Amino acid sequence: MAEKDGGSGRRALKVKVKTAKRRKASSTRWLERQLNDPYVARAQAEGYRARSAYKLMELDDRYHVLAPGRRVIDLGAAPGGWSQVAVERTQATAERPVVAIDYLDMAPLPGVVMLKQDFLDADAPDAIRAALGGPADLVMSDMAAPTTGHRQTDHLRTIALCEAAADFAVTVLKPGGDFLTKVFQGGAEGELLARLKRAFTVVHHAKPPASRSQSAELYLVAKGFRGPAQ
């Protein structure tokens, strides 16, 4: 049965997708979620490259990590939704760009320097620093390892990426800077959390409204970098 659409009197019809002969059931479920996701529709209408843009907006509205003039690094940036939001809210320019890195292709964005490279490559940190031209105010990461279908394995692989991002962040952030990263619930993030609490003044757990309720993802927002360890 169709549901009423927020008091407008119109009926919001849920789109059902039939499983095609060559499409897996999991792919059909993903497509059905996309077609019925209001954030996907909103991103298309407002010109954002991914629904994840709204996760960053909601996190910034709450924790204020994207002030005008801040220098931002976006790890695992493709397709560019977070970079778009960062450019808008920091008022980034060609002289003070958002520096984005991903091994996937990403179409150019004004105010963004895009490095097509695996963040885990040995020379990636130096390339990011050179493109940024100074210490960072915010390192943000929406990176997640390619899924295997085994939840605990996926969790451990993504935590390893978060730890690599955190290791990099403490080498490039200026004192008072912030670090934002995605994690998955699963029990192995305790050591990462402890490290962040030592390096930053405060660390928040957050699940923005745009994050699907059935998803195990959470975000850690570490604010007030204490500076390099003495």
N, C-alpha and C positions, 0 to 999 in steps of 0.2 A: 504494500500500500504506500502511496506517495505521501511525503510529509509536507505540511505547510511551510512556506518560506518566510520565517521571521516576521509574521504579521502583515506581510504585503498582500496576502490573499492569493498569491500565486502558489502553485504546487511545485516543490522541488523534487524532481524525479531522479531517483538513484539509477545510474547507468549500470546495466548488467552486461558483462562481456562473456561471450561464448568461448569455450576452449577450442581453438583451431587445431587442425590435425597435427601440425608440426610445432605447436606451442605448448610448453610445459604448463602444468596447472599452476605452479608457482609464478610463472610469468603472467598468466591470466589474472591471478590475484593482484599482482603488482600493478598491472594495467588498469584494473578496476579501481584500485585505490587512487591511482593518479587521476582518473577521469572524474572521481567523486570527491576529490580533495579541494576544499575552498582555497587553500593557500596556493595550489598549483594554478587555479583559475585566476587568482589575484595577481600572481607573478606574471602570468601571460598578459593580463590587462594593463599592468603598471610597468611593464618593460624590464622586469628582472629575469635574470637567466636561470634562476632556480628558486624553489620554495624556501631553501635554506636561508635566503636573504632575510626573511622575516624572523628567523631564529636569532640572527645577529642583531637586528633592530630591537627585538624584545629584550635581549641581554643588555644591549647598550642603554636602552631606556631605563633599565633597573640599576645597572652598575657603572654607567658613564665612563666607558673606555675609549670612546671615539670623539674626543673634543677637537674643535678646529685647530689646525696647526700641528697635530700629533703625527709622528712618523710611524708608519704601520708596515709590518711584514705579514703576509698572508701565505701560510704553508698549506699545500694541497689545495690550491686555489680554484682549479677548474670545476665547473664552467665559468665561474666568475661572479657569482651572486654576492659573496661576502666582499669581494673587492669593490663591486659597485657601491655597496652600502658604505664601505670605508672611505671611498673617494667623496661621496656626497657629504658625509658627516665630518670629515676632517678637512674638507675643501682642498683636497690634494691637487697638485699642479705638476707640470712637467719638471719643474725645478725641485719640487718636494713631492715625489710620487709615492704611491703605495707600491711596495715591491712584492710581487706574487710569484710563486714557484709551484710547478707541477710537471710531472712527466707526460701528462695528457695535453692535447692541443687545447688552446684557449684563444678565442678571437680577441683582437686588441680592444682595449678600453682606454679612453682618455684619462690621464692622470695615473696610469698604472704601467710600471715596467714589469713585463712578463718574462720570466726565465723558464724555458722549457727544459727541465732537468729533474732528475730524481733527488728529492731533498736528502736522501741517505747517501748520495755520492760524496766522496771524500772532499771534493773541491766545491760543493754547493754552498757551505757556510761563507767561504770567502767571496763567492760570486754575489751572494745576497748582500754582504756588507759593502762591497764595491758599488752595487747598484743603489743602496740606500744613502751612502755618503755621510754617515754619522750614526750615533747610537739610536736605538729604537725606543719609542714610547710604548709600543704595544706589539707583541708577537701573538698572533692568533692562528689556531690550527683547527680545521675541520676534517683533518685527515682520518681515514679509517682504512684498515687493510682490506684487500679483496676478500669477500666472504667465502667460507668453505662449506657453510651449512651446519657446522658444529659450533654451537654457541660459545663454549668455553675456549676453543681454539681461536675463534674470531676475537674474543675478548682479549686474550693474551697477546695476540698479534697487534691489536690496536693499542693496547697499553704500551707495548714496545715502541710504537711510533710516538705516543705521547711523551714517553721518557726521553726519546731522542729530541723532540721539540723542546722539552723543558731544559735539557742539557744545552741546547743552542741558545735558548732565550736568556739564560743567566750569563752568557758571554756577550750578548749584543744589547741588552736593555740598559738604559740609563737608570740611575737610582730614582725610585718613585714610579718606574714603569710597570706595566701590567702584562699578564700572560693569560690567554684564554684558550682552552683546549677541550675537545670532545673526548669523553671516555665512555666505556660501556660498563654497566653494572655487572659484576661477576666476581668480586672478592679480591682481585689482584691489584687493585689501584691503591691499596693502603700505603705501600712504600713511596709511591709517587706523591701521594697527598702529604706524607710526612716531610718529604724533601721540599715541597712547595711551602709548607708552613714555616720551615726554617729560613727560606729565602725571601719570603714575602710577608708583609704586615698582616694580611688577612686573606683567607681562601674561602670562597663560597662554592657550594654545590647548587646547581640550577638546572631546571628542566623547563625551557621556555614553552609557552602555549603552542607554538608552531611545531614543536617536536611531537611526533605521533605518540599517542598514549600507549600503544602496544610496543613501541620501540624501547630497547634497553639503554638507549643513549642518555647520557647526562653531560653537563658541561662544568668544568672547573674554572672559576674566575679568580685568579690570583692577583691581588692588587698591592701596590706599594713595594716594589722590589727594594730590598735592603742594600743592594750593591754587591760587588764581588766579595767572595769570602776572603777574610784576612788570614 
